[in-house]
Amino acid sequence: MSHPTYPRLFEQGRIGGMVTKNRLVQSSLCDNMSDRNGAVTDQKIAYFRRKAEGGVGWINLGYAYVVPRGRGCTYYMVGIQDDELIPGLRRLTDAVHEHDVRMGCQLAHAGRQTTHHYIHDMTAEAPSPVPEPVLGEVPGELSGERIKEIVREFAQAAVRAKTAGFDLVEFHGAHGYLHHSFVSPMTNRRTDEYGGSIENRLRFSRESVRAVRDAVGSDFPVGYRLSGQDYFEGGITLEDSLATVAMLEDSWGQPSPSKQPFRQTRALQPPSGSPTCDHGNIRLTRFEPPYTEPYVRWCGGTGSARARTYPIKVARRPVGGSFRARHHSVTKLPGCSANLKEPDT
Ligand SMILES: Cc1cc2nc3c(=O)[nH]c(=O)nc-3n(C[C@H](O)[C@H](O)[C@H](O)COP(=O)(O)O)c2cc1C
């Protein structure tokens, strides 16, 4: 099968050791179908089985919290914070693999974007005690020691994901969560080596990706989802995101080429050229032909609902572009020895 405008869409793709039967990706979605401990339920397995039957090449399990304090604002998120959760996650990946679909796991920590209700009456943890304007709570400032511990916790979670049969892990480095909040000067007011210059604000991300890469090995795909810009004064700029991408390339190795149709994603391309997934606002008819982008992430046209849930991400006043465009984010997959230009033979 071939798409008339985007002929590679249904071709096989490969990222590191992961081969996908086509280049359509079910973007990360928090589905609220886990139990209160973050364990996979039968309902969740049935849901993912149906998604896999739909024919995409790769499905991401959305927002899996790596530590209890990293759970976001729902009680029924999936967790990957404990070895006891591995058998349930394994049942999930087995169900998806039955349909020749690859499965990724998004590793996440909420940072300040949670409340004590969801994290067992603990205080949220963040780079700086900057109040969360929507949720109304003030996070505690992370000590240098605790930052190092979280880095290790991400690596442990990645190993759990690999053990549970996932084919890829992805950092949730977007949408105001912990990694994003380190990069953004709006939420990072630190004066130590984790704050100030862009190099310092990226230190936590750099340490995290290196720890995960070391833990999962060189051929296991590791992605990093990032928001291109905050669209708030004093927030992440496109230049910060370019620096993030350069940092990822540096941490993960040599890139391989790809093209992106969106302005922001294209802007993020030059320093790297590495595989990139585009999230959201995917309307195939809007791409500029010829479409050669290896992977397209598709959620299902509910981005504005998400934006309403997380208004901090979306300026109430328009700052150019459409409301939905401000929600646009991308995942970089550098250093994965990918050959996305040609189908795997
Ligand atoms: C209910 C819901 C849950 C979401 N959960 C996640 C998530 O866990 N991780 C993530 O990176 N993005 C998440 N997203 C964002 C989507 O991956 C996607 O980028 C967004 O919906 C825009 O795509 P669309 O225009 O096709 O809806 C979520 C979106 C929705 C609507």
The ligand as an SDF file (V2000), in Angstrom:
LIG
                    3D

 31 33  0  0  0  0  0  0  0  0999 V2000
   -6.1460   12.7070   26.7790 C   0  0  0  0  0  0  0  0  0  0  0  0
   -4.7490   13.0160   26.3180 C   0  0  0  0  0  0  0  0  0  0  0  0
   -3.6870   12.4610   26.9820 C   0  0  0  0  0  0  0  0  0  0  0  0
   -2.3890   12.7470   26.5610 C   0  0  0  0  0  0  0  0  0  0  0  0
   -1.3340   12.1680   27.2220 N   0  0  0  0  0  0  0  0  0  0  0  0
   -0.0750   12.4240   26.8000 C   0  0  0  0  0  0  0  0  0  0  0  0
    1.0260   11.8090   27.4700 C   0  0  0  0  0  0  0  0  0  0  0  0
    0.8710   11.0060   28.3990 O   0  0  0  0  0  0  0  0  0  0  0  0
    2.2590   12.1190   27.0290 N   0  0  0  0  0  0  0  0  0  0  0  0
    2.4770   12.9920   25.9810 C   0  0  0  0  0  0  0  0  0  0  0  0
    3.6270   13.2420   25.6360 O   0  0  0  0  0  0  0  0  0  0  0  0
    1.4480   13.5640   25.3320 N   0  0  0  0  0  0  0  0  0  0  0  0
    0.1900   13.2950   25.7050 C   0  0  0  0  0  0  0  0  0  0  0  0
   -0.8480   13.8510   25.0340 N   0  0  0  0  0  0  0  0  0  0  0  0
   -0.5820   14.6770   23.8430 C   0  0  0  0  0  0  0  0  0  0  0  0
   -0.7280   13.8420   22.5730 C   0  0  0  0  0  0  0  0  0  0  0  0
    0.3370   12.8910   22.4750 O   0  0  0  0  0  0  0  0  0  0  0  0
   -0.7100   14.6950   21.2980 C   0  0  0  0  0  0  0  0  0  0  0  0
    0.5180   15.3240   21.1460 O   0  0  0  0  0  0  0  0  0  0  0  0
   -1.7690   15.7650   21.3160 C   0  0  0  0  0  0  0  0  0  0  0  0
   -3.0310   15.2280   21.6500 O   0  0  0  0  0  0  0  0  0  0  0  0
   -1.8850   16.4790   19.9620 C   0  0  0  0  0  0  0  0  0  0  0  0
   -2.2270   15.5710   18.9320 O   0  0  0  0  0  0  0  0  0  0  0  0
   -3.6490   15.6490   18.1720 P   0  0  0  0  0  0  0  0  0  0  0  0
   -3.7030   16.9980   17.5410 O   0  0  0  0  0  0  0  0  0  0  0  0
   -3.5890   14.5300   17.1630 O   0  0  0  0  0  0  0  0  0  0  0  0
   -4.6820   15.4360   19.2220 O   0  0  0  0  0  0  0  0  0  0  0  0
   -2.1610   13.5840   25.4450 C   0  0  0  0  0  0  0  0  0  0  0  0
   -3.2570   14.1140   24.7700 C   0  0  0  0  0  0  0  0  0  0  0  0
   -4.5340   13.8440   25.1980 C   0  0  0  0  0  0  0  0  0  0  0  0
   -5.6900   14.4360   24.4480 C   0  0  0  0  0  0  0  0  0  0  0  0
  1  2  1  0
  2  3  1  0
  2 30  2  0
  3  4  2  0
  4  5  1  0
  4 28  1  0
  5  6  2  0
  6  7  1  0
  6 13  1  0
  7  8  2  0
  7  9  1  0
  9 10  1  0
 10 11  2  0
 10 12  1  0
 12 13  2  0
 13 14  1  0
 14 15  1  0
 14 28  1  0
 15 16  1  0
 16 17  1  0
 16 18  1  0
 18 19  1  0
 18 20  1  0
 20 21  1  0
 20 22  1  0
 22 23  1  0
 23 24  1  0
 24 25  2  0
 24 26  1  0
 24 27  1  0
 28 29  2  0
 29 30  1  0
 30 31  1  0
M  END
$$$$
